[in-house]
Every structure is written in structure tokens, then in C-alpha cells.
Amino acid sequence: MQIKSLFETDIPTILLLRRKALRLNQSDVAKKLGLSAMGLSYLETGKRELKLTLLEKWTKVLGLEVFIEVKPK
């Protein structure tokens, strides 16, 4: 799968591509997140809503960092 821009890609797809780039399987990542492999699959395909707390944990497992910046008006 080729992506033109990561800015045009949904977060679960970015995390899926990162997992594959690291050559990690769903089962290993799922265990670290306290999920089943099926649960992780649902998240990666957008069949399950991704909560911010899980996103933070998931990015750490994959060696990534996510932050939200509140800009003043």
C-alpha cells in the first residue's frame, strides 16, 4: 500500500503501517495493549473507535509519540 501523504491517512492505517514496518504481528502488539488480536484488527481497520488513552499506549508500543497542542485564540 502506497500513501501519498501521511496527512491524508487515518490514524489506524498509520499505526498498521508502522506495525508492519517494525515486523510486529498483531498478537504481540495486542498483548502489550491488553487486547485480543481480533480487537486490534478491529481498531486497525476502523471497525472499532479508537480512544485517546489507547492511542497514547499504542503509539508508545510502536515507538511513536502523539501530542495535542491547544492554540490560543
N, C-alpha and C positions, 0 to 999 in steps of 0.2 A: 504494500500500500504506500503510495507516494503522497506526501502532503505538500501543498503549495506554500502554506503558511501556518505556523502553529497558532497564530492569532485567529485563524478561521476554523480551528479544530476544537471540538468539545473536549472538556477535561477528561472524561473517562477514556476517550481514544488516545489522548496524550499519555495517560498512565499505562494503558495497554501497550502502546509502542515502546515506552520506557522499560516496562517489564520484559518485553521480548528482546529489547536491545541488551539488557543485562542477562539474558538467557535464564530467567527465572520462570518456573512453572506456576500455574495458578494455585496449586495445592500448597506450595511453600509460602507464597505471599499471603494466601488466605489464612493459614495458620498463624502467621505473625500479626494479622489483623483481627484474629478471633472470629473468623468467618469460615463457612464451608467453601469449597471450590465453586459450587453452584452459586452461592451468594456473591462471590467475587465476579463470576461470569455475568450475573445479572447487572452488577454495577458497571462492568466494562462495556456492556452493550446498551446501557441506558435503560434497562428494564426495571431498575430499582433506583430510587432517588438517592443521590449522594449528599450526605450531611457534612457540614464543615468540620466537625470533630473527627470524622472518619477520613476526610480528605487530608487533614493535617497528619494523621498517623500513617496513612498510605504513602504520602509523599516522603516521609522520613524513611520508610522501608525501602523506597526506591532511590534514596539519595537525592531527593529534590527538596525544595523549600517553596512554600506558598505564603504570601502575606497580603493583607488588605490594608490599604492606606486610605484614611479618611482625609479628604482635602477640604480645607476651609472654603466657605462660600465667598 
